[in-house]
Amino acid sequence: MNKRWEVFQNSSDYRFVPYIMAGDPSEEATIELSLALEECGAAALELGVPYSDPLADGPVIQRAGMRGLAQKVNLEKTIELVSTLRKRGLEIPVIIFTYYNLLLQLGENRFLQLAEENGVDGILVPDLPYEESGYLQEMCSQNNLALISLVSPTTREEKLVKISSEAEGFLYCISSLGVTGIRSEFRDGLDEFLRAAKANSHVPVLVGFGLSQREQIHQFENSSDGFIIGSAIVKKIEELEDELLTNREEAIKTFKAYLESLLPVYSR
């Protein structure tokens, strides 16, 4: 575990982890948005890789992927973008969110080499089943990289215990079935599921998929260690696309004001 993960895991704050798409709507915008997110309290950053067939993503993030692809951003460029973020002062852990097909195309060994060279802290592969993740898990462990694990309310108890106890970086608890997207309500029993995950995890337990309002964040603060917001933030970036390309300074001010209205005080 590197120093960035140590800071993340030892924090007493209710951790905020945002997701944004690399290259949306440009690489420079991604840099400025990432720095703004850290300034507004992000404890780590999920950086998505543009992909034409994102099975776990809803329409908001699918459109972001198309904008990233239009900028010719791929997995290798996304990793290299992290190096620029480090040079610009980003200190929080960065997790690359990618699908396994892209990882295979680049090559696991090449990915690990680039991750080490560019200051990447973790990887999240939503279409890699736990039962088939052993090889990548071992490779990541050997290279001081966290392979982020996911569990859902439908995960069997025995499997939940195993995944939770082996999790690295943080444990991603999916709040809702289906693809990513903004939701107005969550299924019954979610608090119990989060507490069960916490009981077996030695890393922070974060809830994600669908959170978009401050009231929803407060809903889980007693049963989790933090929260992940993706679609709501990506949707705001989409709304600011033209400004981010033509008047980035003002767009970043508007983006920060949005984050201030969304996030609880303890997440800033």
Wavefront OBJ file of the C-alpha trace (Angstrom):
o trace
v 0.000 0.000 0.000
v 1.474 3.358 -1.018
v 1.310 6.618 0.918
v -1.686 7.920 -1.027
v -3.712 4.847 -0.037
v -2.512 5.175 3.561
v -3.897 8.704 3.729
v -7.173 7.552 2.170
v -7.640 4.564 4.447
v -6.584 6.332 7.663
v -8.874 9.307 7.115
v -11.710 9.799 9.582
v -13.747 11.707 6.980
v -16.760 10.345 5.135
v -14.913 9.823 1.880
v -16.056 11.266 -1.443
v -14.846 9.481 -4.585
v -15.968 10.974 -7.924
v -15.914 9.380 -11.368
v -15.145 11.316 -14.534
v -14.334 10.233 -18.081
v -10.843 10.876 -19.432
v -10.901 13.251 -22.391
v -14.407 14.555 -21.692
v -14.672 17.029 -23.325
v -10.868 17.415 -23.687
v -7.698 16.250 -21.936
v -7.022 19.703 -20.490
v -10.586 19.868 -19.180
v -10.068 16.486 -17.510
v -7.009 17.866 -15.732
v -8.793 20.998 -14.518
v -11.882 19.035 -13.442
v -9.745 16.542 -11.510
v -7.935 19.304 -9.646
v -11.266 20.988 -8.868
v -12.646 17.739 -7.487
v -9.654 17.324 -5.184
v -9.965 20.944 -4.054
v -13.643 20.335 -3.229
v -12.870 17.320 -1.061
v -12.424 14.240 -3.237
v -10.505 11.558 -1.343
v -9.728 9.569 -4.513
v -10.596 9.759 -8.197
v -12.020 7.170 -10.577
v -10.834 7.993 -14.076
v -12.872 6.278 -16.762
v -11.428 5.081 -20.074
v -13.515 5.850 -23.192
v -14.942 2.649 -24.654
v -17.472 1.941 -27.394
v -19.232 -0.910 -25.544
v -19.420 -0.003 -21.815
v -21.669 -2.765 -20.460
v -22.032 -1.360 -16.936
v -22.677 2.242 -17.921
v -25.918 4.101 -18.490
v -26.557 6.711 -21.200
v -24.895 9.640 -19.405
v -21.531 7.910 -19.119
v -21.932 6.300 -22.553
v -22.172 9.775 -24.083
v -19.113 10.869 -22.094
v -17.246 7.903 -23.533
v -18.158 8.985 -27.044
v -16.833 12.479 -26.329
v -13.608 10.966 -25.004
v -13.258 8.734 -28.047
v -13.722 11.783 -30.274
v -10.601 13.182 -28.554
v -8.788 9.922 -29.449
v -8.295 9.067 -25.762
v -7.589 5.401 -25.064
v -6.332 3.353 -22.114
v -2.685 4.249 -22.647
v -3.430 7.971 -22.979
v -5.629 7.823 -19.868
v -2.800 6.328 -17.839
v -0.347 8.901 -19.158
v -2.816 11.629 -18.226
v -2.333 10.636 -14.579
v 1.331 11.629 -14.845
v 0.258 15.105 -15.943
v -2.178 15.256 -13.036
v 0.658 14.408 -10.630
v 2.845 17.129 -12.137
v -0.020 19.594 -11.731
v -0.281 18.730 -8.027
v -2.951 16.029 -7.697
v -2.202 14.049 -4.523
v -5.187 11.717 -4.089
v -5.255 8.094 -5.306
v -6.297 7.630 -8.936
v -8.124 4.476 -9.995
v -8.353 3.594 -13.677
v -11.880 2.386 -14.520
v -11.663 0.188 -17.591
v -13.189 -2.862 -19.227
v -11.168 -6.032 -19.555
v -11.133 -6.052 -23.351
v -9.145 -2.806 -23.329
v -6.786 -4.252 -20.738
v -6.208 -7.335 -22.885
v -5.564 -5.210 -25.964
v -2.911 -3.181 -24.154
v -1.560 -6.177 -22.253
v -1.590 -6.637 -18.482
v 2.193 -6.317 -18.180
v 2.222 -3.131 -20.241
v -0.608 -1.719 -18.147
v 1.252 -2.418 -14.918
v 4.414 -0.841 -16.272
v 2.590 2.296 -17.380
v 0.631 2.472 -14.114
v 3.847 2.472 -12.093
v 5.528 5.023 -14.341
v 2.603 7.452 -14.280
v 1.424 7.385 -10.661
v -1.700 5.213 -10.915
v -2.883 3.699 -7.618
v -5.601 1.237 -8.598
v -7.713 -0.347 -11.281
v -11.410 -1.202 -11.408
v -12.635 -3.692 -14.024
v -16.444 -3.995 -13.782
v -16.777 -6.867 -16.254
v -14.130 -9.089 -14.614
v -15.872 -11.698 -12.418
v -14.359 -12.294 -8.994
v -13.873 -15.962 -9.835
v -11.665 -15.035 -12.790
v -9.737 -12.173 -11.170
v -7.008 -14.158 -9.398
v -4.348 -13.693 -12.074
v -4.833 -9.926 -12.302
v -5.099 -9.668 -8.514
v -1.725 -11.364 -8.087
v -0.109 -9.140 -10.701
v -1.531 -6.002 -9.102
v -0.348 -7.064 -5.643
v 3.168 -7.601 -6.947
v 3.142 -4.083 -8.387
v 1.638 -2.255 -5.385
v -1.595 -1.568 -7.259
v -5.062 -1.983 -5.725
v -7.575 -4.048 -7.694
v -10.881 -2.568 -6.523
v -13.531 -5.182 -5.728
v -17.268 -4.781 -6.268
v -20.159 -6.368 -4.379
v -23.916 -5.897 -4.721
v -27.028 -6.521 -2.619
v -27.475 -9.813 -4.485
v -23.988 -11.110 -3.648
v -24.330 -14.353 -1.676
v -23.306 -14.087 1.990
v -20.383 -16.501 1.697
v -19.053 -14.691 -1.347
v -19.638 -11.275 0.260
v -17.529 -12.289 3.255
v -14.706 -13.529 1.017
v -14.623 -10.529 -1.309
v -14.932 -8.042 1.555
v -12.108 -9.616 3.525
v -9.788 -9.595 0.493
v -10.619 -6.083 -0.765
v -7.857 -3.554 -1.428
v -7.999 0.243 -1.615
v -11.704 0.344 -0.876
v -14.681 -1.952 -1.297
v -17.161 -0.723 -3.907
v -20.717 -1.558 -2.831
v -23.168 -1.230 -5.697
v -26.400 0.316 -4.438
v -28.608 -0.702 -7.361
v -28.878 -3.419 -9.951
v -28.406 -2.587 -13.620
v -26.196 0.055 -15.218
v -24.913 3.322 -13.794
v -27.272 6.280 -13.684
v -29.026 8.777 -11.453
v -31.692 7.250 -9.194
v -34.355 8.795 -6.993
v -34.627 5.910 -4.511
v -32.830 2.735 -3.475
v -33.936 -0.789 -2.682
v -34.855 -1.868 0.841
v -32.170 -3.584 2.871
v -29.284 -1.540 1.485
v -28.140 -0.394 4.937
v -28.018 -3.984 6.157
v -25.990 -4.992 3.090
v -23.496 -2.172 3.713
v -23.121 -3.095 7.387
v -22.491 -6.721 6.450
v -19.763 -5.621 4.059
v -18.198 -3.359 6.712
v -18.193 -6.184 9.248
v -15.831 -8.190 7.053
v -13.740 -5.508 5.343
v -10.426 -4.089 6.538
v -10.607 -1.267 3.956
v -13.189 1.544 3.695
v -16.606 0.523 2.354
v -18.049 2.947 -0.205
v -21.509 2.997 -1.742
v -22.039 3.973 -5.372
v -24.336 3.731 -8.438
v -27.103 6.306 -8.506
v -26.250 8.847 -5.798
v -26.971 12.364 -6.991
v -28.339 14.361 -4.038
v -27.010 15.466 -0.672
v -29.935 13.766 1.105
v -28.977 10.428 -0.477
v -25.405 10.824 0.724
v -26.604 11.447 4.284
v -28.793 8.340 4.040
v -25.785 6.012 4.131
v -23.323 7.858 6.336
v -23.941 5.546 9.307
v -23.593 2.322 7.329
v -20.658 3.108 5.007
v -17.315 4.917 4.996
v -17.913 7.009 1.926
v -19.712 7.410 -1.375
v -19.041 7.395 -5.101
v -20.736 9.782 -7.511
v -20.385 9.313 -11.257
v -23.371 9.963 -13.493
v -24.510 13.149 -11.729
v -21.029 14.678 -12.051
v -20.600 13.509 -15.640
v -24.010 14.978 -16.493
v -22.884 18.343 -15.098
v -19.735 18.142 -17.207
v -21.921 17.450 -20.233
v -23.973 20.563 -19.466
v -20.748 22.587 -19.284
v -19.178 21.077 -22.412
v -19.177 24.214 -24.547
v -17.883 26.404 -21.708
v -15.169 23.879 -20.830
v -13.925 24.138 -24.402
v -14.238 27.904 -24.842
v -14.181 29.526 -21.378
v -12.695 26.896 -19.061
v -11.974 29.203 -16.127
v -15.638 30.209 -15.773
v -16.794 26.649 -16.381
v -14.595 25.370 -13.549
v -16.048 28.024 -11.223
v -19.553 26.833 -12.123
v -18.473 23.219 -11.617
v -17.074 23.978 -8.153
v -20.283 25.794 -7.193
v -22.234 22.691 -8.236
v -20.016 20.486 -6.076
v -20.455 22.825 -3.107
v -24.231 22.504 -3.439
v -24.056 18.721 -3.747
v -21.523 17.644 -1.150
v -21.957 17.506 2.622
v -19.680 19.847 4.556
v -17.615 16.951 5.911
v -16.616 15.927 2.378
v -14.900 19.205 1.501
l 1 2 3 4 5 6 7 8 9 10 11 12 13 14 15 16 17 18 19 20 21 22 23 24 25 26 27 28 29 30 31 32 33 34 35 36 37 38 39 40 41 42 43 44 45 46 47 48 49 50 51 52 53 54 55 56 57 58 59 60 61 62 63 64 65 66 67 68 69 70 71 72 73 74 75 76 77 78 79 80 81 82 83 84 85 86 87 88 89 90 91 92 93 94 95 96 97 98 99 100 101 102 103 104 105 106 107 108 109 110 111 112 113 114 115 116 117 118 119 120 121 122 123 124 125 126 127 128 129 130 131 132 133 134 135 136 137 138 139 140 141 142 143 144 145 146 147 148 149 150 151 152 153 154 155 156 157 158 159 160 161 162 163 164 165 166 167 168 169 170 171 172 173 174 175 176 177 178 179 180 181 182 183 184 185 186 187 188 189 190 191 192 193 194 195 196 197 198 199 200 201 202 203 204 205 206 207 208 209 210 211 212 213 214 215 216 217 218 219 220 221 222 223 224 225 226 227 228 229 230 231 232 233 234 235 236 237 238 239 240 241 242 243 244 245 246 247 248 249 250 251 252 253 254 255 256 257 258 259 260 261 262 263 264 265 266 267 268
